[in-house]
Amino acid sequence: MNTNKELNVESSSVLRVVEYILSRRGESYSVGDAANALNGAELYKVAQIFRQVCLEPEGEKSLVELTTVDNANSHWKTGRWELTADAYFAYLNYQSLQVAIRADRKSNYALWVAIISCVVSIGSLLVAFMTIG
């Protein structure tokens, strides 16, 4: 079971938030803006993910302030969000794994094509030898 500090990289909401942060690199925006842009994402969950994967956006203690969902609407204050090194490299690792999975599937198809080619070639040789002999 995951604790608050652990990230389930397979969770689509974590991936969506990380990809959103990467797509808005260098811009200022709020957690509320991100939740709205990620249609159907729950604000509290988005804030929690931001708190786990981002550096302090506007200096010391700004992470907690800008990711707190409350009646003061502090989650609408903008910040310049960046991923932590761990979150960024975990995302790159995930992307690399996805590429490897696609390459593995393609290699499996190539293997089957090679096997079928061998069977056809052997069959052709057998037919050729039978017609000669």
Summary of the structure (lengths in Angstrom):
residues: 133
radius of gyration: 25.3
end to end distance: 69.7
largest distance: 92.7
contacts: 330
relative contact order: 0.12
helix: 65%
strand: 5%
